[in-house]
Amino acid sequence: MSRIDYSVWDHIEVSDDEDDTHPNIDTPSLFRWRHQARVERMEEFEKKTQDLNKGLTECRRKLSEMQKKIQDMSLSTSEDNKSDLSKAKTEEKKLKKEERDWERKLEDHCREEKKMPWNVDTLSKEGFSKSIVNVKPEAVEESEEEKEKKHKTFVEKYEKEIKHFGMLRRWDDSQKYLSDNPHLVCEETANYLVIMCIDLEVEEKHALMEQVAHQTIVMQFILELAKSLKVDPRGCFRQFFAKIKTSDQQYQDAFNDEMESFKDRVRARAKIRIEKAMKEYEEEERQKRLGPGGLDPVEVFESLPQEMQKCFDEKDIQMLQDVISKMDPTEAKTHMKRCIDSGLWVPNSKPDDGEEKEEDSTYEEVKEELEEAKNE
Protein backbone atom coordinates (compact mmCIF):
# COMPACT_ATOMS: atom_id res chain seq x y z
CA MET A 1 0.00 0.00 0.00
CA SER A 2 1.46 3.37 -1.06
CA ARG A 3 2.05 6.08 1.49
CA ILE A 4 1.50 9.82 1.02
CA ASP A 5 4.63 11.96 1.25
CA TYR A 6 3.90 15.02 3.37
CA SER A 7 7.47 16.34 3.33
CA VAL A 8 6.50 19.01 0.82
CA TRP A 9 4.67 20.78 3.65
CA ASP A 10 7.75 20.95 5.91
CA HIS A 11 8.81 24.33 4.48
CA ILE A 12 5.53 26.16 4.87
CA GLU A 13 5.17 28.91 7.43
CA VAL A 14 1.95 28.28 9.39
CA SER A 15 -0.61 31.02 9.05
CA ASP A 16 -0.32 33.70 11.74
CA ASP A 17 -3.80 33.18 13.09
CA GLU A 18 -3.07 29.50 13.81
CA ASP A 19 -0.20 30.13 16.19
CA ASP A 20 -0.83 29.74 19.93
CA THR A 21 0.28 32.74 21.96
CA HIS A 22 0.56 33.51 25.66
CA PRO A 23 -2.56 35.03 27.22
CA ASN A 24 -0.59 38.13 28.27
CA ILE A 25 0.54 38.89 24.67
CA ASP A 26 -1.53 41.09 22.39
CA THR A 27 -2.14 38.50 19.68
CA PRO A 28 -3.44 40.84 16.92
CA SER A 29 -0.41 43.13 17.35
CA LEU A 30 1.95 40.15 17.22
CA PHE A 31 0.33 38.89 14.03
CA ARG A 32 0.61 42.33 12.40
CA TRP A 33 4.29 42.60 13.35
CA ARG A 34 5.08 39.14 12.01
CA HIS A 35 3.27 39.85 8.73
CA GLN A 36 4.94 43.23 8.29
CA ALA A 37 8.41 41.75 8.91
CA ARG A 38 7.74 38.98 6.39
CA VAL A 39 6.47 41.44 3.74
CA GLU A 40 9.55 43.63 4.20
CA ARG A 41 11.83 40.60 3.71
CA MET A 42 9.94 39.66 0.54
CA GLU A 43 10.14 43.21 -0.82
CA GLU A 44 13.88 43.33 -0.14
CA PHE A 45 14.34 39.98 -1.86
CA GLU A 46 12.27 41.16 -4.87
CA LYS A 47 14.33 44.37 -5.12
CA LYS A 48 17.52 42.33 -5.20
CA THR A 49 16.03 40.20 -8.00
CA GLN A 50 15.24 43.32 -10.04
CA ASP A 51 18.72 44.76 -9.47
CA LEU A 52 20.36 41.54 -10.65
CA ASN A 53 18.17 41.36 -13.77
CA LYS A 54 18.84 45.02 -14.50
CA GLY A 55 22.60 44.56 -14.13
CA LEU A 56 22.59 41.51 -16.41
CA THR A 57 20.51 43.31 -19.05
CA GLU A 58 22.80 46.35 -19.02
CA CYS A 59 25.89 44.14 -19.30
CA ARG A 60 24.41 42.28 -22.29
CA ARG A 61 23.53 45.60 -23.96
CA LYS A 62 27.11 46.83 -23.64
CA LEU A 63 28.42 43.51 -24.93
CA SER A 64 26.12 43.66 -27.96
CA GLU A 65 27.23 47.20 -28.78
CA MET A 66 30.88 46.21 -28.45
CA GLN A 67 30.46 43.19 -30.73
CA LYS A 68 28.78 45.37 -33.36
CA LYS A 69 31.59 47.90 -33.06
CA ILE A 70 34.18 45.13 -33.54
CA GLN A 71 32.33 43.90 -36.64
CA ASP A 72 32.42 47.40 -38.19
CA MET A 73 36.07 47.96 -37.26
CA SER A 74 37.15 44.63 -38.77
CA LEU A 75 36.28 45.98 -42.25
CA SER A 76 39.12 48.53 -42.05
CA THR A 77 42.81 47.58 -42.38
CA SER A 78 44.57 50.76 -41.17
CA GLU A 79 47.20 50.53 -38.43
CA ASP A 80 45.32 52.86 -36.07
CA ASN A 81 42.21 50.78 -36.54
CA LYS A 82 44.10 47.56 -35.69
CA SER A 83 45.15 49.09 -32.37
CA ASP A 84 41.58 50.16 -31.60
CA LEU A 85 40.33 46.72 -32.65
CA SER A 86 42.70 45.03 -30.20
CA LYS A 87 41.45 47.26 -27.37
CA ALA A 88 37.85 46.56 -28.34
CA LYS A 89 38.42 42.80 -28.25
CA THR A 90 39.97 43.11 -24.80
CA GLU A 91 36.93 45.06 -23.64
CA GLU A 92 34.69 42.37 -25.17
CA LYS A 93 36.41 39.64 -23.13
CA LYS A 94 35.97 41.74 -20.00
CA LEU A 95 32.25 42.20 -20.69
CA LYS A 96 31.79 38.47 -21.34
CA LYS A 97 33.37 37.69 -17.97
CA GLU A 98 31.14 40.29 -16.33
CA GLU A 99 28.10 38.72 -18.01
CA ARG A 100 29.00 35.27 -16.59
CA ASP A 101 29.36 36.81 -13.11
CA TRP A 102 25.91 38.40 -13.33
CA GLU A 103 24.39 35.11 -14.52
CA ARG A 104 26.03 33.21 -11.63
CA LYS A 105 24.73 35.74 -9.08
CA LEU A 106 21.22 35.50 -10.53
CA GLU A 107 21.30 31.68 -10.41
CA ASP A 108 22.42 31.72 -6.77
CA HIS A 109 19.66 34.16 -5.96
CA CYS A 110 17.06 31.93 -7.65
CA ARG A 111 18.26 28.94 -5.61
CA GLU A 112 17.81 30.97 -2.43
CA GLU A 113 14.28 31.81 -3.51
CA LYS A 114 13.44 28.11 -3.92
CA LYS A 115 14.69 27.40 -0.41
CA MET A 116 12.47 30.05 1.15
CA PRO A 117 9.41 28.62 2.99
CA TRP A 118 5.95 29.25 1.59
CA ASN A 119 3.50 31.46 3.48
CA VAL A 120 -0.02 32.75 3.14
CA ASP A 121 1.20 35.43 0.70
CA THR A 122 3.05 33.05 -1.64
CA LEU A 123 1.02 29.82 -1.54
CA SER A 124 -1.10 31.01 -4.44
CA LYS A 125 -0.73 33.69 -7.07
CA GLU A 126 -3.08 35.31 -9.50
CA GLY A 127 -2.91 33.49 -12.81
CA PHE A 128 -4.40 36.04 -15.19
CA SER A 129 -5.46 39.58 -14.48
CA LYS A 130 -5.88 40.72 -18.08
CA SER A 131 -5.84 39.48 -21.64
CA ILE A 132 -3.12 40.60 -24.06
CA VAL A 133 -3.53 40.35 -27.82
CA ASN A 134 -0.35 40.58 -29.86
CA VAL A 135 -0.91 42.99 -32.72
CA LYS A 136 1.78 43.45 -35.34
CA PRO A 137 2.55 47.17 -35.66
CA GLU A 138 1.77 48.69 -39.02
CA ALA A 139 4.85 49.19 -41.19
CA VAL A 140 5.55 52.86 -41.84
CA GLU A 141 5.99 53.51 -45.56
CA GLU A 142 9.27 55.28 -46.30
CA SER A 143 9.27 58.30 -48.60
CA GLU A 144 11.26 58.27 -51.83
CA GLU A 145 13.72 60.75 -50.33
CA GLU A 146 14.28 58.51 -47.29
CA LYS A 147 14.75 55.44 -49.50
CA GLU A 148 17.27 57.27 -51.68
CA LYS A 149 19.21 58.50 -48.64
CA LYS A 150 19.20 55.02 -47.10
CA HIS A 151 20.40 53.46 -50.37
CA LYS A 152 23.18 56.04 -50.79
CA THR A 153 24.45 55.56 -47.23
CA PHE A 154 24.40 51.77 -47.55
CA VAL A 155 26.26 51.77 -50.88
CA GLU A 156 28.92 54.18 -49.62
CA LYS A 157 29.60 51.82 -46.73
CA TYR A 158 29.41 48.42 -48.45
CA GLU A 159 30.04 49.06 -52.17
CA LYS A 160 33.21 46.94 -52.23
CA GLU A 161 31.46 43.95 -50.58
CA ILE A 162 28.45 44.21 -52.94
CA LYS A 163 30.70 44.19 -56.02
CA HIS A 164 32.56 41.15 -54.66
CA PHE A 165 29.27 39.30 -54.21
CA GLY A 166 28.23 40.28 -57.73
CA MET A 167 31.30 38.53 -59.17
CA LEU A 168 30.66 35.18 -57.44
CA ARG A 169 29.09 32.29 -59.32
CA ARG A 170 29.05 29.03 -57.32
CA TRP A 171 26.15 28.49 -54.89
CA ASP A 172 28.48 27.48 -52.03
CA ASP A 173 30.67 30.57 -52.50
CA SER A 174 27.64 32.87 -52.47
CA GLN A 175 26.17 31.22 -49.37
CA LYS A 176 29.45 31.42 -47.46
CA TYR A 177 29.97 35.06 -48.39
CA LEU A 178 26.47 36.01 -47.23
CA SER A 179 27.00 34.02 -44.03
CA ASP A 180 30.08 36.15 -43.36
CA ASN A 181 28.30 39.35 -44.44
CA PRO A 182 24.59 38.93 -43.56
CA HIS A 183 24.03 42.71 -43.70
CA LEU A 184 24.22 42.44 -47.51
CA VAL A 185 20.94 40.48 -47.65
CA CYS A 186 18.63 43.45 -48.29
CA GLU A 187 16.85 45.53 -50.92
CA GLU A 188 19.74 47.99 -51.19
CA THR A 189 22.10 45.27 -52.41
CA ALA A 190 19.58 44.07 -55.02
CA ASN A 191 19.02 47.64 -56.27
CA TYR A 192 22.74 48.33 -56.57
CA LEU A 193 23.29 45.09 -58.52
CA VAL A 194 20.55 46.11 -60.99
CA ILE A 195 22.26 49.46 -61.60
CA MET A 196 25.60 47.69 -61.90
CA CYS A 197 24.17 45.40 -64.62
CA ILE A 198 22.88 48.35 -66.66
CA ASP A 199 26.23 50.18 -66.36
CA LEU A 200 28.12 47.09 -67.59
CA GLU A 201 25.75 46.66 -70.56
CA VAL A 202 26.17 50.33 -71.51
CA GLU A 203 29.95 49.80 -71.41
CA GLU A 204 29.43 46.74 -73.69
CA LYS A 205 30.84 44.37 -71.05
CA HIS A 206 28.21 41.77 -71.85
CA ALA A 207 29.83 38.74 -70.18
CA LEU A 208 30.29 40.61 -66.89
CA MET A 209 26.72 41.87 -67.08
CA GLU A 210 25.40 38.31 -67.35
CA GLN A 211 27.55 37.27 -64.37
CA VAL A 212 26.21 40.06 -62.14
CA ALA A 213 22.67 39.40 -63.44
CA HIS A 214 22.89 35.86 -61.99
CA GLN A 215 23.73 37.22 -58.54
CA THR A 216 21.01 39.87 -58.84
CA ILE A 217 18.37 37.17 -59.33
CA VAL A 218 19.85 35.21 -56.41
CA MET A 219 19.32 38.21 -54.14
CA GLN A 220 15.83 38.88 -55.51
CA PHE A 221 14.79 35.23 -54.97
CA ILE A 222 16.02 35.42 -51.36
CA LEU A 223 13.99 38.61 -50.77
CA GLU A 224 10.89 37.05 -52.32
CA LEU A 225 11.31 33.95 -50.14
CA ALA A 226 11.54 36.17 -47.05
CA LYS A 227 8.31 37.96 -48.04
CA SER A 228 6.45 34.69 -48.52
CA LEU A 229 7.68 33.37 -45.15
CA LYS A 230 7.20 36.80 -43.48
CA VAL A 231 10.67 36.69 -41.94
CA ASP A 232 13.83 38.78 -42.07
CA PRO A 233 15.79 38.00 -45.29
CA ARG A 234 18.95 37.51 -43.23
CA GLY A 235 17.27 34.58 -41.52
CA CYS A 236 16.21 32.64 -44.61
CA PHE A 237 18.96 32.97 -47.24
CA ARG A 238 20.32 29.54 -46.22
CA GLN A 239 16.90 28.07 -46.99
CA PHE A 240 17.11 29.49 -50.52
CA PHE A 241 20.51 27.90 -51.20
CA ALA A 242 19.37 24.58 -49.74
CA LYS A 243 16.31 24.72 -51.97
CA ILE A 244 18.09 25.76 -55.19
CA LYS A 245 20.76 23.08 -54.78
CA THR A 246 18.33 20.23 -54.07
CA SER A 247 15.18 21.36 -55.89
CA ASP A 248 13.56 19.76 -58.88
CA GLN A 249 14.02 20.92 -62.46
CA GLN A 250 10.90 23.09 -62.30
CA TYR A 251 12.38 25.40 -59.66
CA GLN A 252 15.67 25.61 -61.57
CA ASP A 253 13.78 26.49 -64.75
CA ALA A 254 11.86 29.24 -62.93
CA PHE A 255 15.16 30.72 -61.73
CA ASN A 256 16.72 30.58 -65.21
CA ASP A 257 13.62 32.04 -66.89
CA GLU A 258 13.60 34.97 -64.49
CA MET A 259 17.31 35.53 -65.07
CA GLU A 260 16.88 35.59 -68.87
CA SER A 261 13.94 37.99 -68.59
CA PHE A 262 16.01 40.22 -66.35
CA LYS A 263 18.87 40.27 -68.89
CA ASP A 264 16.43 41.34 -71.61
CA ARG A 265 15.15 44.17 -69.40
CA VAL A 266 18.73 45.27 -68.69
CA ARG A 267 19.56 45.34 -72.42
CA ALA A 268 16.43 47.35 -73.17
CA ARG A 269 17.18 49.84 -70.39
CA ALA A 270 20.81 50.16 -71.51
CA LYS A 271 19.66 50.84 -75.09
CA ILE A 272 17.36 53.62 -73.89
CA ARG A 273 20.18 55.14 -71.84
CA ILE A 274 22.57 55.05 -74.82
CA GLU A 275 19.98 56.64 -77.12
CA LYS A 276 19.36 59.37 -74.55
CA ALA A 277 23.09 60.02 -74.22
CA MET A 278 23.45 60.22 -78.03
CA LYS A 279 20.59 62.72 -78.27
CA GLU A 280 22.17 64.84 -75.54
CA TYR A 281 25.53 64.70 -77.32
CA GLU A 282 23.96 65.65 -80.67
CA GLU A 283 22.14 68.55 -79.04
CA GLU A 284 25.40 69.77 -77.48
CA GLU A 285 27.13 69.59 -80.85
CA ARG A 286 24.21 71.40 -82.46
CA GLN A 287 24.42 74.18 -79.89
CA LYS A 288 28.13 74.55 -80.66
CA ARG A 289 27.39 74.86 -84.41
CA LEU A 290 24.73 77.57 -84.08
CA GLY A 291 25.48 80.70 -86.03
CA PRO A 292 25.20 84.34 -84.88
CA GLY A 293 21.46 84.29 -85.56
CA GLY A 294 20.87 81.09 -83.59
CA LEU A 295 20.35 78.82 -86.64
CA ASP A 296 22.04 75.48 -87.27
CA PRO A 297 24.18 75.66 -90.44
CA VAL A 298 23.57 71.97 -91.19
CA GLU A 299 19.80 72.40 -91.06
CA VAL A 300 19.95 75.62 -93.10
CA PHE A 301 22.20 74.03 -95.73
CA GLU A 302 19.83 71.07 -96.12
CA SER A 303 16.89 73.47 -96.57
CA LEU A 304 18.56 75.37 -99.44
CA PRO A 305 17.71 74.66 -103.07
CA GLN A 306 20.05 72.19 -104.79
CA GLU A 307 21.64 74.99 -106.90
CA MET A 308 22.61 76.98 -103.80
CA GLN A 309 23.88 73.86 -102.01
CA LYS A 310 26.16 73.18 -104.98
CA CYS A 311 27.52 76.76 -104.77
CA PHE A 312 28.47 76.33 -101.12
CA ASP A 313 29.88 72.84 -101.74
CA GLU A 314 32.16 74.13 -104.53
CA LYS A 315 32.72 77.49 -102.81
CA ASP A 316 31.94 79.17 -106.12
CA ILE A 317 30.93 82.80 -105.57
CA GLN A 318 30.19 83.47 -109.25
CA MET A 319 27.84 80.51 -109.36
CA LEU A 320 26.11 81.71 -106.16
CA GLN A 321 25.66 85.20 -107.73
CA ASP A 322 24.11 83.71 -110.82
CA VAL A 323 21.75 81.51 -108.79
CA ILE A 324 20.58 84.41 -106.62
CA SER A 325 20.02 86.68 -109.65
CA LYS A 326 17.71 84.10 -111.18
CA MET A 327 15.66 83.61 -108.00
CA ASP A 328 12.69 85.58 -106.77
CA PRO A 329 14.13 88.48 -104.72
CA THR A 330 11.97 87.71 -101.69
CA GLU A 331 12.96 84.03 -101.70
CA ALA A 332 16.61 84.87 -102.29
CA LYS A 333 16.56 87.40 -99.44
CA THR A 334 15.06 84.76 -97.10
CA HIS A 335 17.68 82.14 -98.00
CA MET A 336 20.61 84.54 -97.69
CA LYS A 337 19.41 85.87 -94.33
CA ARG A 338 19.20 82.29 -93.02
CA CYS A 339 22.71 81.64 -94.37
CA ILE A 340 24.01 84.68 -92.48
CA ASP A 341 22.17 83.76 -89.24
CA SER A 342 23.58 80.24 -89.38
CA GLY A 343 27.13 81.32 -90.25
CA LEU A 344 27.15 79.74 -93.73
CA TRP A 345 27.74 83.18 -95.17
CA VAL A 346 29.74 85.76 -93.20
CA PRO A 347 29.04 89.30 -94.47
CA ASN A 348 31.75 91.97 -94.43
CA SER A 349 31.47 93.99 -91.22
CA LYS A 350 31.26 97.65 -92.20
CA PRO A 351 30.66 99.96 -89.19
CA ASP A 352 27.91 102.47 -89.72
CA ASP A 353 28.31 105.00 -86.89
CA GLY A 354 27.53 102.28 -84.31
CA GLU A 355 24.08 101.62 -85.76
CA GLU A 356 22.84 98.15 -86.70
CA LYS A 357 22.08 97.39 -90.33
CA GLU A 358 18.48 97.00 -91.36
CA GLU A 359 17.35 93.45 -92.08
CA ASP A 360 15.70 94.56 -95.34
CA SER A 361 19.10 95.63 -96.74
CA THR A 362 20.66 92.17 -96.22
CA TYR A 363 19.90 90.95 -99.71
CA GLU A 364 21.37 94.05 -101.40
CA GLU A 365 24.48 93.86 -99.22
CA VAL A 366 25.02 90.27 -100.13
CA LYS A 367 24.75 91.10 -103.82
CA GLU A 368 27.29 93.88 -103.37
CA GLU A 369 29.67 91.53 -101.56
CA LEU A 370 29.28 88.95 -104.31
CA GLU A 371 30.11 91.65 -106.91
CA GLU A 372 33.16 92.71 -104.95
CA ALA A 373 34.33 89.14 -104.60
CA LYS A 374 33.85 88.60 -108.32
CA ASN A 375 35.87 91.70 -109.25
CA GLU A 376 38.67 90.61 -106.96
C-alpha positions in Angstrom: 0.0 0.0 0.0 1.5 3.4 -1.1 2.1 6.1 1.5 1.5 9.8 1.0 4.6 12.0 1.2 3.9 15.0 3.4 7.5 16.3 3.3 6.5 19.0 0.8 4.7 20.8 3.6 7.7 20.9 5.9 8.8 24.3 4.5 5.5 26.2 4.9 5.2 28.9 7.4 2.0 28.3 9.4 -0.6 31.0 9.0 -0.3 33.7 11.7 -3.8 33.2 13.1 -3.1 29.5 13.8 -0.2 30.1 16.2 -0.8 29.7 19.9 0.3 32.7 22.0 0.6 33.5 25.7 -2.6 35.0 27.2 -0.6 38.1 28.3 0.5 38.9 24.7 -1.5 41.1 22.4 -2.1 38.5 19.7 -3.4 40.8 16.9 -0.4 43.1 17.4 1.9 40.2 17.2 0.3 38.9 14.0 0.6 42.3 12.4 4.3 42.6 13.4 5.1 39.1 12.0 3.3 39.9 8.7 4.9 43.2 8.3 8.4 41.8 8.9 7.7 39.0 6.4 6.5 41.4 3.7 9.6 43.6 4.2 11.8 40.6 3.7 9.9 39.7 0.5 10.1 43.2 -0.8 13.9 43.3 -0.1 14.3 40.0 -1.9 12.3 41.2 -4.9 14.3 44.4 -5.1 17.5 42.3 -5.2 16.0 40.2 -8.0 15.2 43.3 -10.0 18.7 44.8 -9.5 20.4 41.5 -10.6 18.2 41.4 -13.8 18.8 45.0 -14.5 22.6 44.6 -14.1 22.6 41.5 -16.4 20.5 43.3 -19.1 22.8 46.3 -19.0 25.9 44.1 -19.3 24.4 42.3 -22.3 23.5 45.6 -24.0 27.1 46.8 -23.6 28.4 43.5 -24.9 26.1 43.7 -28.0 27.2 47.2 -28.8 30.9 46.2 -28.5 30.5 43.2 -30.7 28.8 45.4 -33.4 31.6 47.9 -33.1 34.2 45.1 -33.5 32.3 43.9 -36.6 32.4 47.4 -38.2 36.1 48.0 -37.3 37.1 44.6 -38.8 36.3 46.0 -42.2 39.1 48.5 -42.1 42.8 47.6 -42.4 44.6 50.8 -41.2 47.2 50.5 -38.4 45.3 52.9 -36.1 42.2 50.8 -36.5 44.1 47.6 -35.7 45.2 49.1 -32.4 41.6 50.2 -31.6 40.3 46.7 -32.7 42.7 45.0 -30.2 41.4 47.3 -27.4 37.9 46.6 -28.3 38.4 42.8 -28.3 40.0 43.1 -24.8 36.9 45.1 -23.6 34.7 42.4 -25.2 36.4 39.6 -23.1 36.0 41.7 -20.0 32.2 42.2 -20.7 31.8 38.5 -21.3 33.4 37.7 -18.0 31.1 40.3 -16.3 28.1 38.7 -18.0 29.0 35.3 -16.6 29.4 36.8 -13.1 25.9 38.4 -13.3 24.4 35.1 -14.5 26.0 33.2 -11.6 24.7 35.7 -9.1 21.2 35.5 -10.5 21.3 31.7 -10.4 22.4 31.7 -6.8 19.7 34.2 -6.0 17.1 31.9 -7.7 18.3 28.9 -5.6 17.8 31.0 -2.4 14.3 31.8 -3.5 13.4 28.1 -3.9 14.7 27.4 -0.4 12.5 30.1 1.1 9.4 28.6 3.0 5.9 29.3 1.6 3.5 31.5 3.5 0.0 32.8 3.1 1.2 35.4 0.7 3.0 33.1 -1.6 1.0 29.8 -1.5 -1.1 31.0 -4.4 -0.7 33.7 -7.1 -3.1 35.3 -9.5 -2.9 33.5 -12.8 -4.4 36.0 -15.2 -5.5 39.6 -14.5 -5.9 40.7 -18.1 -5.8 39.5 -21.6 -3.1 40.6 -24.1 -3.5 40.4 -27.8 -0.4 40.6 -29.9 -0.9 43.0 -32.7 1.8 43.5 -35.3 2.6 47.2 -35.7 1.8 48.7 -39.0 4.9 49.2 -41.2 5.6 52.9 -41.8 6.0 53.5 -45.6 9.3 55.3 -46.3 9.3 58.3 -48.6 11.3 58.3 -51.8 13.7 60.7 -50.3 14.3 58.5 -47.3 14.7 55.4 -49.5 17.3 57.3 -51.7 19.2 58.5 -48.6 19.2 55.0 -47.1 20.4 53.5 -50.4 23.2 56.0 -50.8 24.5 55.6 -47.2 24.4 51.8 -47.5 26.3 51.8 -50.9 28.9 54.2 -49.6 29.6 51.8 -46.7 29.4 48.4 -48.4 30.0 49.1 -52.2 33.2 46.9 -52.2 31.5 43.9 -50.6 28.5 44.2 -52.9 30.7 44.2 -56.0 32.6 41.1 -54.7 29.3 39.3 -54.2 28.2 40.3 -57.7 31.3 38.5 -59.2 30.7 35.2 -57.4 29.1 32.3 -59.3 29.0 29.0 -57.3 26.2 28.5 -54.9 28.5 27.5 -52.0 30.7 30.6 -52.5 27.6 32.9 -52.5 26.2 31.2 -49.4 29.5 31.4 -47.5 30.0 35.1 -48.4 26.5 36.0 -47.2 27.0 34.0 -44.0 30.1 36.2 -43.4 28.3 39.3 -44.4 24.6 38.9 -43.6 24.0 42.7 -43.7 24.2 42.4 -47.5 20.9 40.5 -47.6 18.6 43.5 -48.3 16.8 45.5 -50.9 19.7 48.0 -51.2 22.1 45.3 -52.4 19.6 44.1 -55.0 19.0 47.6 -56.3 22.7 48.3 -56.6 23.3 45.1 -58.5 20.6 46.1 -61.0 22.3 49.5 -61.6 25.6 47.7 -61.9 24.2 45.4 -64.6 22.9 48.3 -66.7 26.2 50.2 -66.4 28.1 47.1 -67.6 25.8 46.7 -70.6 26.2 50.3 -71.5 30.0 49.8 -71.4 29.4 46.7 -73.7 30.8 44.4 -71.1 28.2 41.8 -71.9 29.8 38.7 -70.2 30.3 40.6 -66.9 26.7 41.9 -67.1 25.4 38.3 -67.3 27.6 37.3 -64.4 26.2 40.1 -62.1 22.7 39.4 -63.4 22.9 35.9 -62.0 23.7 37.2 -58.5 21.0 39.9 -58.8 18.4 37.2 -59.3 19.9 35.2 -56.4 19.3 38.2 -54.1 15.8 38.9 -55.5 14.8 35.2 -55.0 16.0 35.4 -51.4 14.0 38.6 -50.8 10.9 37.1 -52.3 11.3 33.9 -50.1 11.5 36.2 -47.1 8.3 38.0 -48.0 6.5 34.7 -48.5 7.7 33.4 -45.1 7.2 36.8 -43.5 10.7 36.7 -41.9 13.8 38.8 -42.1 15.8 38.0 -45.3 18.9 37.5 -43.2 17.3 34.6 -41.5 16.2 32.6 -44.6 19.0 33.0 -47.2 20.3 29.5 -46.2 16.9 28.1 -47.0 17.1 29.5 -50.5 20.5 27.9 -51.2 19.4 24.6 -49.7 16.3 24.7 -52.0 18.1 25.8 -55.2 20.8 23.1 -54.8 18.3 20.2 -54.1 15.2 21.4 -55.9 13.6 19.8 -58.9 14.0 20.9 -62.5 10.9 23.1 -62.3 12.4 25.4 -59.7 15.7 25.6 -61.6 13.8 26.5 -64.8 11.9 29.2 -62.9 15.2 30.7 -61.7 16.7 30.6 -65.2 13.6 32.0 -66.9 13.6 35.0 -64.5 17.3 35.5 -65.1 16.9 35.6 -68.9 13.9 38.0 -68.6 16.0 40.2 -66.3 18.9 40.3 -68.9 16.4 41.3 -71.6 15.2 44.2 -69.4 18.7 45.3 -68.7 19.6 45.3 -72.4 16.4 47.4 -73.2 17.2 49.8 -70.4 20.8 50.2 -71.5 19.7 50.8 -75.1 17.4 53.6 -73.9 20.2 55.1 -71.8 22.6 55.0 -74.8 20.0 56.6 -77.1 19.4 59.4 -74.6 23.1 60.0 -74.2 23.5 60.2 -78.0 20.6 62.7 -78.3 22.2 64.8 -75.5 25.5 64.7 -77.3 24.0 65.6 -80.7 22.1 68.5 -79.0 25.4 69.8 -77.5 27.1 69.6 -80.8 24.2 71.4 -82.5 24.4 74.2 -79.9 28.1 74.6 -80.7 27.4 74.9 -84.4 24.7 77.6 -84.1 25.5 80.7 -86.0 25.2 84.3 -84.9 21.5 84.3 -85.6 20.9 81.1 -83.6 20.3 78.8 -86.6 22.0 75.5 -87.3 24.2 75.7 -90.4 23.6 72.0 -91.2 19.8 72.4 -91.1 20.0 75.6 -93.1 22.2 74.0 -95.7 19.8 71.1 -96.1 16.9 73.5 -96.6 18.6 75.4 -99.4 17.7 74.7 -103.1 20.0 72.2 -104.8 21.6 75.0 -106.9 22.6 77.0 -103.8 23.9 73.9 -102.0 26.2 73.2 -105.0 27.5 76.8 -104.8 28.5 76.3 -101.1 29.9 72.8 -101.7 32.2 74.1 -104.5 32.7 77.5 -102.8 31.9 79.2 -106.1 30.9 82.8 -105.6 30.2 83.5 -109.2 27.8 80.5 -109.4 26.1 81.7 -106.2 25.7 85.2 -107.7 24.1 83.7 -110.8 21.8 81.5 -108.8 20.6 84.4 -106.6 20.0 86.7 -109.6 17.7 84.1 -111.2 15.7 83.6 -108.0 12.7 85.6 -106.8 14.1 88.5 -104.7 12.0 87.7 -101.7 13.0 84.0 -101.7 16.6 84.9 -102.3 16.6 87.4 -99.4 15.1 84.8 -97.1 17.7 82.1 -98.0 20.6 84.5 -97.7 19.4 85.9 -94.3 19.2 82.3 -93.0 22.7 81.6 -94.4 24.0 84.7 -92.5 22.2 83.8 -89.2 23.6 80.2 -89.4 27.1 81.3 -90.2 27.1 79.7 -93.7 27.7 83.2 -95.2 29.7 85.8 -93.2 29.0 89.3 -94.5 31.8 92.0 -94.4 31.5 94.0 -91.2 31.3 97.7 -92.2 30.7 100.0 -89.2 27.9 102.5 -89.7 28.3 105.0 -86.9 27.5 102.3 -84.3 24.1 101.6 -85.8 22.8 98.2 -86.7 22.1 97.4 -90.3 18.5 97.0 -91.4 17.4 93.4 -92.1 15.7 94.6 -95.3 19.1 95.6 -96.7 20.7 92.2 -96.2 19.9 90.9 -99.7 21.4 94.0 -101.4 24.5 93.9 -99.2 25.0 90.3 -100.1 24.7 91.1 -103.8 27.3 93.9 -103.4 29.7 91.5 -101.6 29.3 88.9 -104.3 30.1 91.6 -106.9 33.2 92.7 -104.9 34.3 89.1 -104.6 33.8 88.6 -108.3 35.9 91.7 -109.2 38.7 90.6 -107.0 
